[in-house]
Amino acid sequence: MLNEIAKVTGERMKELTVALFLLFLLLNPAFASQDSSLAISKNNEGVKCLNRGDYRGAIKKFDESIEIEPRYGLAIENRAIAWKHLKDYKKALNDYDLLVKLRLENAWTFSSRADIYAKLKDYKSALSDYDRAIDANQSARSLLLRKRAKIKLKLRDKIGAKEDLERAAGIDKLNSE
């Protein structure tokens, strides 16, 4: 078990190191272009709109950010969140698909996309994305197992749902000790 924990910790550390390096490059004035700074600024304005509940205004700012930096994953993900708040699940799904296509995805991309698939009643796709999210994110495994169990119940897989809930309970018990 310690080997598994060390493996997970090592994998997570690699992910964090890469993320911090990319953030450093993006935010460091010596490396960031004026365009990158403007894209970040537009994204931040969009986040302010999002927090105020101005979802259309947020989408406009995220669009501006993405127009400047088409591979700016945070702006794409934030736009998906705004579309989700507007209940435009198809457009939210398009943004999550774009993140995957651009290889900018992370565990939460798959979890969020799975939530959208569930809203659209595409339970098999939701199940597939929850599987990917669980594989990619050890720290939120219990929550993701519970979400996947709900989808398994929708697919009438009571045994699979029970197994996921038992695994989640086991993780919760380990975390509380």
Rosetta silent file (secondary structure, phi, psi, omega in degrees, C-alpha in Angstrom):
SEQUENCE: MLNEIAKVTGERMKELTVALFLLFLLLNPAFASQDSSLAISKNNEGVKCLNRGDYRGAIKKFDESIEIEPRYGLAIENRAIAWKHLKDYKKALNDYDLLVKLRLENAWTFSSRADIYAKLKDYKSALSDYDRAIDANQSARSLLLRKRAKIKLKLRDKIGAKEDLERAAGIDKLNSE
SCORE:     score description
SCORE:     0.000 S_00000001
   1 L     0.000  -38.538  178.759    0.000    0.000    0.000 S_00000001
   2 H   -63.018  -35.118  177.269    2.853    2.390    0.744 S_00000001
   3 H   -63.289  -39.333  178.746    4.214    1.772   -2.742 S_00000001
   4 H   -65.082  -42.429  179.621    0.831    2.770   -4.187 S_00000001
   5 H   -63.930  -43.842  178.928    0.764    5.930   -2.070 S_00000001
   6 H   -62.691  -40.132  179.319    4.323    6.774   -3.098 S_00000001
   7 H   -63.515  -46.487  179.967    3.435    6.163   -6.756 S_00000001
   8 H   -63.306  -45.911 -179.579    0.338    8.386   -6.501 S_00000001
   9 H   -61.930  -41.766  178.169    2.269   11.063   -4.626 S_00000001
  10 H   -63.455  -42.827  178.895    5.052   10.930   -7.210 S_00000001
  11 H   -65.008  -43.115  179.954    2.584   11.194  -10.097 S_00000001
  12 H   -64.343  -39.128  179.563    0.757   14.066   -8.402 S_00000001
  13 H   -63.540  -39.859  177.113    4.066   15.800   -7.724 S_00000001
  14 H   -62.306  -44.535  179.841    4.967   15.572  -11.428 S_00000001
  15 H   -60.818  -44.907 -179.086    1.594   17.066  -12.370 S_00000001
  16 H   -65.847  -39.231  179.300    2.017   19.894   -9.873 S_00000001
  17 H   -62.676  -45.995  178.351    5.574   20.589  -10.998 S_00000001
  18 H   -63.016  -44.270 -179.369    4.499   20.837  -14.641 S_00000001
  19 H   -62.488  -43.840  179.180    1.512   23.022  -13.715 S_00000001
  20 H   -64.835  -39.496  177.826    3.662   25.353  -11.617 S_00000001
  21 H   -62.339  -45.888  179.694    6.262   25.611  -14.381 S_00000001
  22 H   -64.543  -39.539  177.591    3.598   26.484  -16.954 S_00000001
  23 H   -63.560  -42.072  176.718    2.057   29.009  -14.572 S_00000001
  24 H   -57.740  -47.634 -179.604    5.498   30.516  -14.010 S_00000001
  25 H   -62.704  -40.118 -176.829    6.033   30.850  -17.750 S_00000001
  26 H   -70.620  -37.593 -174.558    2.608   32.342  -18.268 S_00000001
  27 H   -95.186  -18.677 -177.602    2.828   34.855  -15.419 S_00000001
  28 L   -72.298  120.409 -177.533    6.523   35.705  -15.480 S_00000001
  29 L   -58.984  -27.724 -179.444    6.920   39.058  -17.255 S_00000001
  30 L   -69.524  -26.003 -176.542   10.249   37.953  -18.706 S_00000001
  31 L  -108.617  -28.450 -175.522    8.547   35.072  -20.527 S_00000001
  32 L   -81.106  137.958  176.220    4.963   36.214  -20.984 S_00000001
  33 L   -81.920  168.751  174.937    4.072   38.277  -23.999 S_00000001
  34 H   -61.242  -35.546  178.621    1.803   41.270  -23.813 S_00000001
  35 H   -61.289  -42.754  179.119   -0.810   39.090  -25.473 S_00000001
  36 H   -61.812  -42.535  179.255   -0.539   36.533  -22.652 S_00000001
  37 H   -63.507  -40.212  178.799   -0.952   39.273  -20.066 S_00000001
  38 H   -67.110  -40.076  178.018   -3.982   40.616  -21.892 S_00000001
  39 H   -61.983  -42.443  178.086   -5.491   37.117  -22.138 S_00000001
  40 H   -63.613  -43.023  179.133   -5.010   36.649  -18.387 S_00000001
  41 H   -60.925  -45.080  178.601   -6.549   40.046  -17.719 S_00000001
  42 H   -63.441  -40.541  177.452   -9.606   39.240  -19.867 S_00000001
  43 H   -61.556  -44.714  179.957   -9.965   35.872  -18.126 S_00000001
  44 H   -62.238  -38.421  175.712   -9.817   37.585  -14.718 S_00000001
  45 H   -63.329  -39.461  177.649  -12.499   40.043  -15.829 S_00000001
  46 H   -63.266  -39.563  178.493  -14.590   37.052  -16.905 S_00000001
  47 H   -63.150  -39.797  177.379  -14.144   35.421  -13.501 S_00000001
  48 H   -61.348  -43.811  177.075  -15.408   38.611  -11.843 S_00000001
  49 H   -61.925  -44.053  179.985  -18.487   38.517  -14.081 S_00000001
  50 H   -57.996  -45.438 -179.308  -18.937   34.815  -13.312 S_00000001
  51 H   -66.505  -26.783  176.917  -18.794   35.478   -9.563 S_00000001
  52 H   -82.654   -9.648 -176.950  -21.422   38.225   -9.941 S_00000001
  53 L    88.089    8.185  177.317  -23.721   35.860  -11.822 S_00000001
  54 L   -88.919   78.236 -172.428  -23.270   37.780  -15.096 S_00000001
  55 H   -69.474  -37.430  178.523  -22.742   34.625  -17.144 S_00000001
  56 H   -67.542  -41.599  176.430  -23.192   36.230  -20.558 S_00000001
  57 H   -62.831  -38.614  178.467  -20.711   38.980  -19.650 S_00000001
  58 H   -63.339  -45.081 -179.475  -18.315   36.300  -18.410 S_00000001
  59 H   -60.608  -40.212  178.702  -18.593   34.377  -21.677 S_00000001
  60 H   -60.167  -45.813 -179.342  -17.825   37.555  -23.624 S_00000001
  61 H   -67.474  -39.948  178.287  -14.637   38.120  -21.582 S_00000001
  62 H   -65.651  -38.413  175.972  -13.597   34.460  -21.838 S_00000001
  63 H   -59.300  -43.981  179.148  -14.168   34.629  -25.616 S_00000001
  64 H   -61.984  -42.203  179.239  -11.889   37.673  -25.782 S_00000001
  65 H   -62.660  -45.582 -178.111   -9.238   35.858  -23.749 S_00000001
  66 H   -68.395  -33.043  177.089   -9.436   32.743  -25.941 S_00000001
  67 H   -63.162  -36.387  179.172   -9.275   34.868  -29.095 S_00000001
  68 H   -75.071  -45.602 -178.471   -5.943   36.246  -27.852 S_00000001
  69 L  -128.101   87.518 -174.194   -4.596   32.894  -26.579 S_00000001
  70 L   -59.741  -19.576  179.517   -6.551   30.034  -28.240 S_00000001
  71 L  -102.854   19.222 -179.004   -4.843   27.402  -26.043 S_00000001
  72 L   -79.855   91.891 -173.093   -5.560   29.191  -22.750 S_00000001
  73 H   -58.522  -37.707 -178.398   -7.153   26.255  -20.965 S_00000001
  74 H   -63.322  -40.449  178.675   -8.293   28.166  -17.896 S_00000001
  75 H   -67.547  -38.295  178.299  -10.365   30.558  -20.004 S_00000001
  76 H   -64.532  -45.208  179.742  -11.875   27.646  -21.956 S_00000001
  77 H   -64.276  -41.679  178.386  -12.737   25.839  -18.726 S_00000001
  78 H   -63.648  -37.550  177.511  -14.209   28.996  -17.188 S_00000001
  79 H   -64.691  -39.079  177.020  -16.340   29.534  -20.282 S_00000001
  80 H   -60.268  -40.447  178.885  -17.624   25.966  -19.955 S_00000001
  81 H   -62.752  -42.560  179.006  -18.601   26.737  -16.361 S_00000001
  82 H   -63.534  -43.948  177.146  -20.497   29.843  -17.505 S_00000001
  83 H   -60.074  -39.361  179.606  -22.318   27.843  -20.197 S_00000001
  84 H   -62.423  -41.384  177.853  -23.189   25.253  -17.547 S_00000001
  85 H   -63.067  -32.743  177.985  -24.706   27.984  -15.330 S_00000001
  86 L   -82.277   -0.136 -179.266  -26.802   29.084  -18.305 S_00000001
  87 L    63.140   25.555  173.311  -27.852   25.443  -18.743 S_00000001
  88 L   -95.430   77.702 -170.913  -26.469   25.445  -22.274 S_00000001
  89 H   -67.261  -30.624  178.725  -24.996   22.000  -21.808 S_00000001
  90 H   -64.453  -44.242  179.658  -24.112   21.477  -25.466 S_00000001
  91 H   -69.216  -37.256  176.072  -21.848   24.542  -25.502 S_00000001
  92 H   -62.404  -43.792  178.796  -20.334   23.561  -22.158 S_00000001
  93 H   -61.640  -39.838  177.312  -19.676   20.100  -23.550 S_00000001
  94 H   -59.360  -40.767  179.149  -18.040   21.649  -26.628 S_00000001
  95 H   -68.327  -40.935  177.410  -15.608   23.540  -24.385 S_00000001
  96 H   -65.439  -38.187  176.034  -14.740   20.438  -22.361 S_00000001
  97 H   -62.434  -39.333  178.722  -14.254   18.538  -25.623 S_00000001
  98 H   -62.703  -41.833  177.960  -11.953   21.335  -26.828 S_00000001
  99 H   -59.644  -41.848  179.136   -9.834   21.009  -23.670 S_00000001
 100 H   -67.040  -44.050 -179.910   -9.452   17.281  -24.329 S_00000001
 101 H   -60.471  -40.250 -179.807   -8.681   17.868  -28.008 S_00000001
 102 L   -81.345   -0.242 -179.091   -6.001   20.422  -27.100 S_00000001
 103 L    61.331   36.542  178.081   -4.663   17.990  -24.468 S_00000001
 104 L  -107.429   13.267 -174.224   -5.248   20.587  -21.743 S_00000001
 105 L   -76.716  160.549  171.762   -7.549   18.348  -19.742 S_00000001
 106 L  -142.859 -176.692 -176.900   -7.229   17.336  -16.122 S_00000001
 107 H   -57.914  -38.436 -177.928   -9.251   15.190  -13.752 S_00000001
 108 H   -71.788  -26.885  173.903  -11.775   17.977  -13.172 S_00000001
 109 H   -60.287  -47.472 -178.914  -12.278   18.377  -16.913 S_00000001
 110 H   -67.664  -39.636  178.785  -13.414   14.759  -17.074 S_00000001
 111 H   -64.063  -44.836 -179.837  -15.505   15.072  -13.907 S_00000001
 112 H   -66.582  -40.945  178.188  -17.204   18.238  -15.152 S_00000001
 113 H   -65.214  -37.654  176.735  -17.768   16.770  -18.595 S_00000001
 114 H   -61.760  -40.148  177.121  -19.235   13.655  -16.948 S_00000001
 115 H   -59.948  -40.763  178.510  -21.646   15.897  -15.010 S_00000001
 116 H   -65.509  -46.734  177.826  -22.751   17.449  -18.317 S_00000001
 117 H   -56.585  -40.262  179.577  -23.190   14.046  -19.948 S_00000001
 118 H   -63.337  -41.630  178.049  -25.338   13.011  -16.971 S_00000001
 119 H   -62.321  -33.848  179.388  -27.522   16.111  -17.395 S_00000001
 120 L   -85.185    3.233  179.826  -27.914   15.165  -21.076 S_00000001
 121 L    63.169   26.811  173.412  -28.766   11.591  -19.992 S_00000001
 122 L   -97.382   75.883 -170.422  -25.759   10.181  -21.874 S_00000001
 123 H   -68.668  -32.386  179.048  -24.905    7.887  -18.987 S_00000001
 124 H   -66.397  -41.863  176.767  -22.385    5.706  -20.807 S_00000001
 125 H   -66.965  -38.464  177.495  -20.264    8.735  -21.718 S_00000001
 126 H   -60.872  -45.213  179.939  -20.648   10.043  -18.156 S_00000001
 127 H   -60.515  -43.849  179.467  -19.465    6.712  -16.785 S_00000001
 128 H   -60.852  -43.514 -179.778  -16.444    6.724  -19.101 S_00000001
 129 H   -71.382  -35.088  174.629  -15.432   10.226  -18.020 S_00000001
 130 H   -63.106  -38.348  176.387  -15.884    9.426  -14.324 S_00000001
 131 H   -58.031  -46.616 -179.386  -13.565    6.450  -14.885 S_00000001
 132 H   -65.163  -39.169  179.481  -10.962    8.774  -16.394 S_00000001
 133 H   -65.899  -41.454  179.649  -11.392   11.313  -13.583 S_00000001
 134 H   -64.040  -42.020  178.118  -11.004    8.634  -10.917 S_00000001
 135 H   -63.769  -33.879 -173.968   -7.841    7.351  -12.583 S_00000001
 136 H   -89.216  -18.452 -173.321   -6.410   10.873  -12.817 S_00000001
 137 L  -133.112   96.067 -179.728   -7.305   12.234   -9.373 S_00000001
 138 L   -70.085  -33.531 -174.113   -6.508   10.178   -6.318 S_00000001
 139 L   -69.229  -26.154 -179.717   -7.307   12.966   -3.859 S_00000001
 140 L  -109.993   20.222 -174.043  -10.968   13.207   -4.910 S_00000001
 141 H   -56.936  -42.547 -177.919  -11.471    9.506   -5.538 S_00000001
 142 H   -60.031  -49.068  179.038  -14.201    9.092   -2.891 S_00000001
 143 H   -60.175  -45.185 -177.751  -16.342   11.906   -4.330 S_00000001
 144 H   -67.448  -36.134  175.762  -15.850   10.674   -7.881 S_00000001
 145 H   -62.929  -39.277  178.730  -16.721    7.087   -6.918 S_00000001
 146 H   -65.388  -41.514  177.859  -19.985    8.348   -5.399 S_00000001
 147 H   -64.307  -42.190 -179.897  -20.813   10.280   -8.563 S_00000001
 148 H   -65.289  -35.660  178.046  -20.002    7.247  -10.690 S_00000001
 149 H   -59.705  -40.122  178.099  -22.219    5.084   -8.442 S_00000001
 150 H   -61.011  -41.041  179.719  -25.180    7.370   -9.238 S_00000001
 151 H   -67.512  -40.538  178.362  -24.575    6.886  -12.945 S_00000001
 152 H   -61.117  -36.851  176.584  -24.292    3.121  -12.512 S_00000001
 153 H   -64.592  -39.328  177.199  -27.679    3.172  -10.781 S_00000001
 154 H   -62.047  -31.583  178.517  -29.137    5.066  -13.765 S_00000001
 155 L   -88.996    7.526  178.180  -27.751    2.270  -15.948 S_00000001
 156 L    65.157   28.462  176.087  -29.325   -0.283  -13.564 S_00000001
 157 L   -98.759   76.377 -176.633  -25.906   -1.591  -12.476 S_00000001
 158 H   -65.558  -37.495 -179.787  -26.768   -2.011   -8.789 S_00000001
 159 H   -65.639  -47.219  178.555  -23.795   -4.281   -8.087 S_00000001
 160 H   -61.656  -40.292  178.461  -21.334   -1.831   -9.660 S_00000001
 161 H   -63.837  -43.122  179.192  -22.919    1.073   -7.774 S_00000001
 162 H   -62.282  -42.786  179.061  -22.686   -0.844   -4.494 S_00000001
 163 H   -61.328  -43.290  179.096  -19.011   -1.641   -5.155 S_00000001
 164 H   -63.623  -42.745  179.926  -18.238    2.026   -5.848 S_00000001
 165 H   -65.927  -37.102  177.047  -20.044    3.153   -2.694 S_00000001
 166 H   -66.665  -42.031  177.127  -18.198    0.559   -0.627 S_00000001
 167 H   -61.820  -42.468  179.065  -14.863    1.676   -2.084 S_00000001
 168 H   -62.181  -42.803  179.377  -15.756    5.313   -1.328 S_00000001
 169 H   -63.834  -38.393  177.553  -16.690    4.407    2.246 S_00000001
 170 H   -63.958  -41.012  177.990  -13.377    2.565    2.627 S_00000001
 171 H   -65.003  -42.679  179.337  -11.453    5.603    1.406 S_00000001
 172 H   -61.209  -40.680 -179.925  -13.421    7.846    3.754 S_00000001
 173 H   -64.462  -43.695  178.234  -12.635    5.533    6.656 S_00000001
 174 H   -61.975  -40.419 -178.574   -8.893    5.559    5.815 S_00000001
 175 H   -68.710  -27.948 -178.453   -8.914    9.346    5.556 S_00000001
 176 H   -82.721  -15.210 -178.432  -10.583    9.733    8.948 S_00000001
 177 L   -80.139    0.000    0.000   -8.007    7.585   10.746 S_00000001
